[in-house]
Amino acid sequence: MTPKGAAGLKGTKGSSSVAGTSPLTKEAYQQQQLDLLKEQSLPYAEDQKRYKQIMAE
């Protein structure tokens, strides 16, 4: 079994985690978060809010 070190991170539900590998670059992290955002069925306003948060990180 793998440790659940990323279990507390938001937005990791159902994702293919890269636990145990080197940390993601800023761009790779943003892309991962955007991919997770696409999988969610959020209202347009919430989707836009989250998108702006991701891009500001």
Secondary structure as GFF3:
##gff-version 3
##sequence-region A 1 57
A	DSSP	alpha_helix	26	39	.	.	.	ID=ss1
A	DSSP	alpha_helix	44	56	.	.	.	ID=ss2
###
